[in-house]
Amino acid sequence: MCGIVALLDLDRGPADPQQTRRIATELAKRIRHRGPDWSGLYQDGAALLAHERLAIVDVEHGAQPLVDGQTGAVLAVNGEIYNHKALQNQLTRKHEFATESDCEVLLYLADEAPPAEFLPKVGGIFAFVLWQPQRQRYLVARDAIGVIPLYYGLDSAGRLCVASELKGLLGHCIQVHEFPPGHFLDSADIRAGAPLPLTKWYQPQWAEPGYLPITPYNPKVLRDAFETAVHRQLMCDVPYGVLISGGVDSSLVAATAARYAAKRVESNDEEPAWWPRLHSFAVGLDGAPDFAPARQVAEFIGSVHHEVHFTLQEGLDALPDVIGHLETFDVTTIRAGTPMYLLMRRIKSMGIKMVLSGEGADEIFGGYLYFHKAPNAAELHAETVRKLAKLHKYDCLRANKAGAAWGVEVRVPFLDPDFLEVAMQLDPACKLPYRAPRSKPIEKYPLRHAFEGVIPDAVLWRQKEQFSDGVGYGWIGGLRAHAEQVVSDAQLAAAADRFADKTPETKEAYLYRDLFEQQFPGPGPASCVAWERSVACSTAIALEWDAAWKNSADPSGRAVRDVHDEGHTL
């Protein structure tokens, strides 16, 4: 994980180079938590690229911005390119690689082909700015799903600015926007007076409106695709670990990683791993439902397991910092993001810089409890597509920024584009919980069935428990009680006067909105935040699946009371 700041179009108006450099270094300093290992900066008369590095691959030589010694092109990137060696072999011209960095190949891909041609070939998670001085052209791009965050804005002179986090633009830009996933911006396409030409490069067939996949379920194909995704994401030159929440998703990531942990991926699994013991982590209040199943999985796969306990007060004390780092006031994101933020601090204290996590499986396989009410395969598929399209605003944002707050990179194998292609092309009928060939309906049946024997059955078939519930049922209740104490009835009644846009409807939502406004004032930052005030809003397509959701303001998984089983935990 790294942080980037880019000030572009500097030649469009008067700009003092020293003042520009001072501005850029100050903006980059705000996101240095993302890359505490080194700072780099490139500047010429038209562009400035600043980079804050978290060294994961080629720790000794991969400092950025990276420069093409032949053309002078410059690259600042946040991310990991898992198939970088394969991409190097696809280059048609000779290039002088200066590092072993997985990201350097982007320089030469952009030199040889247009972005719409080479970006779909890049297997990884990324957000980057590339500047080609010889062509006076810049390219900005973000990965397919939006695992890596990216924002852009315009300064008072109309010049483009790009940063990994909102705070890297505030005070300098008069407009701020989220850069959409699966898009690129090529300055060669910009026309005076026209909107910025953001071009969509990621357009999978399974996401097309009205498309219904028909590929039969094959457990071996699904399992092989997932194992391949986890294996390639173990590319790492520093100590790494796995998160185990006690649910099936993170447990399968951890178990699969454990299979490969003894060998070094970069050596084609021929050399012993530099860090041979795999460490796993779980977090929660004392007595959290997730602890026992997480412990079972850790014992089963042989990881060195760590339970991180936090108190309700510690979580409450962290709220301002959590909101400042996550840059959101979304209720579910903050509920889940706070324990994750606390967990990442403990992980970093142990010298671990990368972890694998289970985000994305619920969106792919219809894993949330409300999917039990899906009326048919077509509606289930449409809802999974919608959830994946918005994931960058929620779980991806939470995982990335909670880890980046402490200089820890979070990787998410379920969102690997190659695995997505396999899982999302499945006939969605096999994902319907009530179609599962078991005595009781169960969500994510294809995934569970494909991995029988890999983790204990009690965890493999454990019902979905949302992370903010699994860390302890007292967590959400404690947040609500705290909000009741600090937000008055009068404040909530007048919420629309203070927050005309995205008006909070509960005291908990008001609390988060207020804490956000203190750190990110004005309408610009709030416009970048995804906010869904109720179960009905968060499940828009599924609104008609159950009339009871229409008047519910609780986005907790336990709100689906006729499905959630309070007694299912180990």
ZAMARGU-4260 file (C-alpha; in steps of 0.2 Angstrom, whole numbers, plus 5000, padded with zeros to 4 digits):
<rodrens>
0) 5000/5000/5000 | 5006/5017/4996 | 5000/5035/4994 | 5001/5046/4978 | 4998/5064/4975
5) 4999/5072/4957 | 4998/5090/4952 | 4995/5090/4933 | 4993/5103/4919 | 5005/5115/4928
10) 5010/5123/4912 | 4992/5130/4909 | 4995/5145/4920 | 5008/5154/4931 | 5015/5142/4944
15) 5030/5145/4955 | 5040/5129/4955 | 5046/5130/4973 | 5028/5135/4979 | 5021/5120/4969
20) 5034/5109/4977 | 5029/5115/4995 | 5011/5112/4992 | 5014/5095/4985 | 5025/5089/4999
25) 5012/5096/5012 | 4998/5087/5003 | 5008/5071/5002 | 5012/5072/5021 | 4994/5070/5025
30) 4994/5053/5017 | 5011/5047/5023 | 5003/5034/5034 | 4999/5025/5018 | 5018/5024/5014
35) 5029/5026/5029 | 5044/5018/5022 | 5050/5032/5010 | 5045/5048/5001 | 5049/5052/4982
40) 5045/5066/4971 | 5047/5070/4953 | 5044/5088/4946 | 5045/5097/4929 | 5037/5112/4922
45) 5020/5103/4918 | 5018/5089/4931 | 5023/5084/4949 | 5021/5067/4955 | 5024/5063/4974
50) 5024/5046/4981 | 5024/5039/4999 | 5030/5021/4999 | 5025/5006/5009 | 5038/4993/5003
55) 5031/4976/5000 | 5040/4970/4984 | 5058/4974/4980 | 5060/4983/4996 | 5078/4989/4992
60) 5076/4995/4974 | 5057/4999/4971 | 5057/5017/4977 | 5045/5028/4967 | 5041/5038/4956
65) 5048/5026/4944 | 5057/5033/4928 | 5059/5025/4911 | 5077/5028/4907 | 5074/5028/4889
70) 5059/5039/4887 | 5059/5049/4903 | 5041/5043/4907 | 5037/5044/4926 | 5025/5033/4936
75) 5018/5034/4953 | 5007/5019/4958 | 4998/5012/4973 | 4995/4994/4971 | 5002/4977/4966
80) 5003/4969/4949 | 5002/4950/4952 | 5005/4945/4934 | 5020/4957/4931 | 5032/4944/4925
85) 5019/4937/4912 | 5017/4955/4906 | 5035/4958/4904 | 5036/4943/4893 | 5022/4951/4882
90) 5032/4967/4878 | 5036/4968/4860 | 5051/4980/4862 | 5067/4980/4873 | 5065/4990/4889
95) 5078/4993/4902 | 5071/4988/4919 | 5079/4997/4933 | 5071/4988/4947 | 5062/4971/4952
100) 5046/4981/4956 | 5030/4973/4950 | 5024/4990/4945 | 5038/4995/4933 | 5030/4986/4919
105) 5016/4998/4918 | 5028/5011/4911 | 5032/5000/4896 | 5015/4994/4893 | 5009/5012/4892
110) 5024/5015/4880 | 5018/5001/4868 | 4999/5001/4868 | 4984/5013/4872 | 4976/5011/4889
115) 4960/5002/4883 | 4971/4989/4876 | 4984/4985/4890 | 4974/4989/4906 | 4962/4974/4904
120) 4978/4963/4904 | 4984/4969/4920 | 4981/4957/4934 | 4981/4966/4951 | 4975/4981/4962
125) 4981/4998/4957 | 4978/5016/4956 | 4992/5026/4946 | 4997/5042/4937 | 5009/5041/4923
130) 5017/5056/4915 | 5026/5055/4898 | 5035/5072/4896 | 5040/5068/4878 | 5022/5067/4873
135) 5016/5079/4885 | 5003/5067/4890 | 4997/5060/4907 | 4987/5044/4911 | 4977/5041/4927
140) 4969/5024/4930 | 4961/5013/4944 | 4959/4995/4945 | 4943/4985/4940 | 4934/4984/4956
145) 4941/4999/4965 | 4951/4989/4979 | 4963/5004/4979 | 4956/5021/4982 | 4958/5036/4971
150) 4951/5054/4970 | 4953/5069/4959 | 4949/5087/4959 | 4952/5104/4950 | 4962/5118/4958
155) 4957/5137/4956 | 4966/5137/4939 | 4957/5122/4933 | 4972/5111/4934 | 4970/5092/4938
160) 4975/5085/4955 | 4975/5067/4960 | 4977/5059/4977 | 4975/5042/4985 | 4964/5050/4999
165) 4952/5064/5000 | 4963/5073/5013 | 4977/5074/4999 | 4966/5086/4990 | 4957/5096/5003
170) 4961/5115/5004 | 4970/5114/4987 | 4955/5109/4976 | 4939/5118/4973 | 4931/5102/4968
175) 4934/5084/4973 | 4927/5068/4966 | 4930/5049/4968 | 4939/5042/4953 | 4928/5028/4947
180) 4934/5010/4947 | 4938/5002/4930 | 4941/5019/4922 | 4955/5029/4915 | 4959/5047/4910
185) 4970/5050/4895 | 4975/5068/4894 | 4976/5066/4875 | 4957/5064/4875 | 4954/5080/4884
190) 4945/5094/4874 | 4944/5112/4880 | 4927/5116/4888 | 4922/5098/4888 | 4920/5087/4904
195) 4935/5076/4908 | 4934/5060/4897 | 4934/5046/4910 | 4934/5030/4900 | 4928/5014/4906
200) 4940/5000/4902 | 4933/4986/4913 | 4916/4980/4906 | 4914/4961/4910 | 4899/4952/4901
205) 4892/4946/4918 | 4889/4964/4923 | 4879/4969/4907 | 4861/4974/4911 | 4849/4959/4908
210) 4863/4947/4906 | 4860/4930/4915 | 4874/4918/4916 | 4871/4900/4912 | 4888/4891/4916
215) 4885/4875/4926 | 4892/4874/4943 | 4908/4864/4944 | 4916/4864/4961 | 4933/4859/4955
220) 4934/4874/4942 | 4928/4886/4956 | 4941/4879/4969 | 4955/4879/4956 | 4951/4897/4951
225) 4951/4903/4969 | 4967/4894/4974 | 4976/4902/4960 | 4970/4919/4965 | 4976/4917/4983
230) 4993/4909/4977 | 4997/4924/4966 | 4992/4936/4979 | 5006/4929/4991 | 5019/4939/4981
235) 5028/4948/4995 | 5045/4952/5001 | 5040/4956/5019 | 5031/4947/5033 | 5012/4944/5030
240) 4997/4936/5039 | 4979/4932/5037 | 4963/4938/5044 | 4951/4925/5051 | 4934/4932/5056
245) 4927/4915/5060 | 4916/4915/5044 | 4919/4904/5029 | 4926/4918/5018 | 4941/4923/5028
250) 4944/4905/5034 | 4945/4899/5016 | 4957/4913/5012 | 4968/4908/5027 | 4967/4889/5024
255) 4972/4892/5005 | 4986/4903/5010 | 4992/4891/5023 | 4994/4878/5009 | 5007/4889/5000
260) 5015/4898/5014 | 5030/4886/5016 | 5037/4891/4999 | 5042/4908/4991 | 5029/4912/4977
265) 5042/4923/4968 | 5053/4908/4965 | 5039/4898/4957 | 5037/4889/4974 | 5055/4881/4973
270) 5063/4891/4987 | 5059/4891/5006 | 5048/4906/5011 | 5057/4920/5020 | 5044/4920/5033
275) 5039/4902/5036 | 5026/4904/5050 | 5009/4910/5045 | 5001/4921/5058 | 4982/4923/5059
280) 4972/4937/5068 | 4954/4939/5075 | 4947/4954/5084 | 4932/4957/5095 | 4925/4961/5112
285) 4927/4948/5126 | 4916/4934/5121 | 4914/4939/5103 | 4905/4925/5093 | 4919/4925/5080
290) 4933/4920/5092 | 4929/4902/5094 | 4927/4897/5076 | 4942/4908/5071 | 4952/4898/5084
295) 4946/4882/5077 | 4951/4886/5059 | 4968/4892/5065 | 4971/4876/5074 | 4965/4866/5059
300) 4977/4875/5047 | 4992/4876/5059 | 4994/4895/5060 | 5001/4905/5074 | 4985/4913/5080
305) 4982/4930/5089 | 4966/4936/5097 | 4965/4955/5098 | 4952/4960/5112 | 4946/4978/5113
310) 4934/4986/5124 | 4918/4996/5120 | 4927/5012/5127 | 4942/5009/5116 | 4931/5008/5101
315) 4922/5024/5105 | 4938/5033/5108 | 4944/5028/5091 | 4929/5034/5081 | 4936/5051/5076
320) 4952/5044/5070 | 4942/5030/5061 | 4931/5042/5052 | 4946/5053/5048 | 4955/5038/5040
325) 4941/5030/5032 | 4934/5046/5025 | 4916/5041/5027 | 4901/5043/5038 | 4892/5027/5032
330) 4885/5017/5047 | 4889/5000/5042 | 4907/5005/5036 | 4911/5013/5053 | 4903/4999/5063
335) 4915/4986/5054 | 4929/4998/5051 | 4933/5002/5069 | 4937/4985/5075 | 4947/4982/5059
340) 4956/4999/5062 | 4961/4993/5080 | 4966/4976/5074 | 4978/4983/5060 | 4987/4993/5073
345) 4991/4977/5083 | 4996/4968/5067 | 5008/4982/5062 | 5016/4982/5080 | 5021/4964/5076
350) 5031/4969/5060 | 5018/4962/5048 | 5015/4973/5033 | 5003/4963/5022 | 4987/4953/5026
355) 4975/4943/5016 | 4956/4945/5019 | 4939/4939/5014 | 4930/4954/5007 | 4920/4951/4991
360) 4913/4934/4994 | 4896/4939/5000 | 4894/4951/4985 | 4899/4937/4973 | 4889/4922/4980
365) 4874/4931/4988 | 4880/4929/5005 | 4870/4942/5015 | 4855/4935/5025 | 4843/4945/5014
370) 4848/4934/4999 | 4837/4920/5007 | 4822/4930/5001 | 4828/4932/4983 | 4813/4926/4972
375) 4823/4919/4958 | 4840/4917/4950 | 4839/4933/4939 | 4835/4944/4953 | 4849/4937/4964
380) 4862/4939/4950 | 4856/4957/4947 | 4858/4961/4965 | 4876/4953/4966 | 4881/4964/4951
385) 4874/4979/4960 | 4883/4975/4976 | 4900/4972/4967 | 4898/4989/4958 | 4897/4998/4974
390) 4909/4988/4984 | 4923/5001/4982 | 4913/5013/4992 | 4911/5001/5007 | 4921/4985/5010
395) 4935/4989/4999 | 4936/5007/5006 | 4935/5000/5024 | 4949/4986/5022 | 4961/4997/5012
400) 4960/5013/5023 | 4959/5004/5039 | 4975/4995/5035 | 4983/5010/5027 | 4980/5020/5043
405) 4995/5009/5050 | 5005/5005/5035 | 4997/4988/5032 | 4992/4982/5015 | 4976/4972/5014
410) 4974/4960/4999 | 4957/4953/4994 | 4958/4937/4983 | 4939/4935/4981 | 4940/4951/4970
415) 4954/4945/4959 | 4947/4948/4941 | 4951/4931/4935 | 4941/4923/4949 | 4927/4935/4947
420) 4925/4929/4929 | 4923/4911/4935 | 4912/4915/4950 | 4901/4928/4941 | 4898/4917/4926
425) 4890/4903/4936 | 4872/4900/4934 | 4865/4910/4948 | 4852/4897/4952 | 4866/4888/4962
430) 4868/4903/4973 | 4850/4903/4979 | 4851/4898/4998 | 4834/4888/4997 | 4841/4879/4982
435) 4855/4872/4992 | 4854/4853/4993 | 4854/4853/5012 | 4842/4851/5026 | 4842/4869/5029
440) 4844/4884/5017 | 4862/4891/5017 | 4870/4905/5008 | 4885/4903/4997 | 4882/4885/4995
445) 4893/4883/4979 | 4908/4891/4988 | 4906/4880/5004 | 4903/4864/4994 | 4919/4867/4983
450) 4930/4868/4999 | 4923/4853/5009 | 4937/4846/5020 | 4948/4862/5019 | 4941/4869/5035
455) 4931/4862/5049 | 4913/4858/5044 | 4906/4868/5059 | 4914/4884/5051 | 4912/4879/5033
460) 4893/4878/5036 | 4892/4892/5049 | 4878/4904/5044 | 4883/4921/5038 | 4888/4933/5052
465) 4891/4951/5048 | 4908/4957/5054 | 4901/4971/5065 | 4890/4958/5073 | 4903/4944/5074
470) 4915/4955/5084 | 4902/4955/5098 | 4883/4958/5099 | 4887/4972/5112 | 4897/4982/5099
475) 4882/4989/5089 | 4871/4991/5104 | 4885/5001/5113 | 4887/5012/5098 | 4869/5016/5098
480) 4869/5019/5117 | 4883/5031/5115 | 4875/5040/5101 | 4859/5042/5112 | 4870/5051/5125
485) 4879/5063/5114 | 4866/5067/5101 | 4850/5076/5107 | 4833/5074/5101 | 4833/5092/5095
490) 4849/5089/5085 | 4841/5074/5076 | 4825/5084/5073 | 4835/5098/5065 | 4847/5086/5055
495) 4840/5091/5038 | 4843/5109/5042 | 4862/5106/5045 | 4864/5091/5033 | 4852/5095/5018
500) 4861/5081/5008 | 4862/5064/5015 | 4852/5068/5030 | 4855/5056/5045 | 4839/5048/5051
505) 4846/5040/5067 | 4857/5047/5081 | 4871/5035/5077 | 4871/5041/5059 | 4870/5059/5065
510) 4885/5056/5076 | 4896/5049/5062 | 4890/5063/5050 | 4895/5076/5063 | 4912/5069/5066
515) 4915/5068/5047 | 4910/5086/5045 | 4922/5092/5059 | 4937/5085/5048 | 4930/5087/5031
520) 4920/5102/5030 | 4909/5108/5015 | 4899/5099/5002 | 4913/5092/4992 | 4920/5079/5003
525) 4902/5073/5008 | 4898/5071/4990 | 4911/5058/4988 | 4904/5047/5002 | 4892/5033/4999
530) 4878/5034/5011 | 4863/5022/5013 | 4851/5027/5027 | 4842/5010/5029 | 4841/4992/5024
535) 4829/4997/5010 | 4842/5009/5003 | 4856/4997/5004 | 4846/4983/4995 | 4838/4993/4982
540) 4834/4979/4970 | 4828/4968/4984 | 4816/4981/4991 | 4801/4971/4986 | 4808/4954/4993
545) 4801/4958/5010 | 4790/4972/5015 | 4797/4973/5032 | 4813/4981/5026 | 4805/4996/5019
550) 4803/5004/5036 | 4819/4998/5044 | 4833/5009/5048 | 4845/4995/5054 | 4857/4989/5041
555) 4863/4975/5053 | 4863/4957/5047 | 4853/4953/5062 | 4839/4964/5056 | 4834/4949/5045
560) 4826/4941/5060 | 4817/4927/5052 | 4833/4921/5044 | 4847/4925/5057 | 4850/4912/5070
565) 4856/4919/5086 | 4861/4902/5092 | 4872/4896/5077 | 4889/4902/5084 | 4901/4890/5091
</rodrens>
